[in-house]
Amino acid sequence: MKIPYIMTPGPTQVSENVRLARSLETTNPDLDLQFYDFYKETCEKIGQFLKTKNEVRILSGEGILGLEAACASLTEEGDRVLVIDNGIFGEGFADFVKMYGGEPILFSGDRQREIDINELQKFLDKDSNFKYATLVHCDTPSGVLNNIAKICPILKEKGILTVVDSVAAMGGEEVDVDEWQIDIILGGSQKCVSAPPGLTFLSISEDAFNVMKNRKKAIASFYCNLLIWENYYENKWFPYTQPISDIMGLSEAIDNLLKDKEIIIRHAKIAEATRKSVLEAGLSLYIKQGYSNTVTVIEMPEDINDAELRNYMLEKYNVLIAGSFGYLGGKVIRIGHMGENARIDKVSYTLFALQKSLEHLGFNCRCDISSCFLSGL
């Protein structure tokens, strides 16, 4: 099997030390008490990465598990939940809320721009009777980035718990859980963290735990019940057998992030240079405001099929980029410059492959995209 350059907005490329960590000999994670220490230490490192003293848990399932677990654990029958929506994953939280008996109330914004904080404030001044609110940091299908640093404190001021999906942002965008008063924030192993898919992790505030503990009815799930983890370390008991190799890889990947003191700056520079070079080439960006450091979303030129373009890039240049789905299906392509993908050589080669593939299909670029990218750094 020929492995391509994976320049998608997750999963991302995985560094050698993470791959090697996953290949190490393992023990029985249920019975070996040393593993409980290792799991706890890994959670504490994630807390350091997220700048929080809140409890952290690693769950066996990719990022969607964390989104559902947060909603399952907080939602009771009839709860009003504010779903802040300016993208596919933003809107998608409503499905989880309804699944567990809640009533989702959507605050919908322009899907090509970040959430308008003034409009949100006006909305909340009229109606703030919500148990919790859901918010996506970076909505991966479109690449729109929301300002959680300002939004979460506004919600908390109104007595609303906050649930933030930062799966596609954390590691490439600044995150400060305690300073920004985030109750639950969710991440995944396969994006900026650059570990293989299969794990989600989240931090949980004391306020969120108290709400879960004071429910009228028990949480209608086992696997998605965050309370079953409450005393795992003291009791030396996991709710289910842990995927030990995945967690060993995740621990190594978090070490990589903590050692990389320029990680946010690196992502920002590469993202800005990518957007600039794409525009200079005569292409259009989908987002008009609220650009992410982790993914660039490009509108397809007229008369060029996105699948044909992506397939040609893969077959001719061994570069795998992504299309999108939902209302953006067939309309855009996505380049993921996150985690291990956010390297100058990898992005430069991807843009070279993109240009050559566009030209093959009849679109003439106004500049050498790769050279424009490098000059913009």
C-alpha angles and dihedrals in degrees: 000000000000110000113215130212098273103217095161125124089258147014089056135190115287123223121237096248090056091049090049092049089056090052096057122113113274137210135210102287093198096054107025106088091201089069092059087059091047092050091048092047090050090051090050091052089052088051089054089050090051093042095237141127090202122114115274127205132188114213128199103242136063123275098288089066090063093050092051094042091055092051094042092051097046104035125090130176110292097008113151109227125187111225110196104207132189099131147024096278092041091057091040092070087073090069092057092047092052091044090063097042102266129133111238116210111195125217099192125198136184106292092218094055140050117265111285103240095198091054090048090051091052090049092051092047087061098039126013100147096125131128092213141343130226123215135174116222096199116009098212100203091061102019094232115155123210125207101243090169089071102027100053097054090050090054093045090051087059091052093254120140114230128226113187126191103208095158094124097035114042110097092029097048129045115266125186108171099181097042091048094044096235113172099194125010122181130208137173134217097230105061127052090347087064099213122128117279118268108084137077124189132191143177119227125201125220089247091056092048091050091053090051092048094049097052119135091223132032119264108273095230142053104201092042095043109111093189093068087072095055101108100015094130098046091046094039089226130127120201089231137000109289122236091241098184092051091050092049089054092046091051090054091047091052089051088055090054095047091051093050101084093175096049098117093043091049092052092047094050094047093046094050093047091048093052092046094051093047091053093046088054090060097255125128130234118226095218118072097186135006102048120194126225090218108053137026117205116201126194114236116250115244115277095015118113113221095216092050091050094048093046091051091050090052097045098041103032104018092237120138117203128163139248118205137241143221113032089352096053110132092000103086144024124218131215115196112213096173133124112337089000090064094085124121096232094049096048092043092054091046091054090047090053091046092053095047091048093048091050091049088056094048106267115125114210118218093221141015097274096204093050091047089051093051093047090052095059 
